[in-house]
Amino acid sequence: MGKPTDDDYQVLFEDCPAGPAILEELVYIYGRNPFVKGGHEADRQTAYNAGAMAVVNYIIMRINRANGVIE
């Protein structure tokens, strides 16, 4: 089996029955502003949040490429 294609992401998150709800939940939990006010621990939480948000953004980018929204 090869690497997943943009179309694979589109099928998984748009065409599978639970896909849209799963993507919506991921966006709700991890797609918000990652910034946390505070000191050193807040910086660590911000970095963690930004990493989680990057994964959601990557999934959305792959879906958008499959749908021809972006190149």
PEMO-V634361 format. One record per backbone hydrogen bond with DSSP energy under -1.0 kcal/mol. CO is the residue of the C=O (numbers start at 1). NH is the residue of the N-H. E is the energy in kcal/mol with one decimal. If there is no record, write none. Layout:
BEGIN
co:nh:e
CO:NH:E
CO:NH:E
END
This chain:
BEGIN
co:nh:e
5:9:-1.6
6:10:-2.2
7:11:-2.8
8:12:-2.6
9:13:-2.6
10:14:-2.0
11:15:-1.3
11:16:-1.7
18:22:-2.4
19:23:-2.7
20:24:-2.5
21:25:-2.2
22:26:-2.5
23:27:-2.6
24:28:-2.4
25:29:-2.6
26:30:-3.0
27:31:-2.0
39:43:-2.1
40:44:-1.9
41:45:-2.3
42:46:-2.8
43:47:-2.2
44:48:-2.2
45:49:-2.9
46:50:-2.6
47:51:-2.0
48:52:-2.2
49:53:-2.5
50:54:-2.0
51:55:-1.2
52:56:-1.5
53:57:-2.6
54:58:-2.0
55:59:-2.2
56:60:-2.4
57:61:-2.3
58:62:-2.2
59:63:-2.1
60:64:-2.7
61:65:-2.3
62:66:-2.0
63:67:-1.8
64:69:-2.6
65:68:-1.2
END
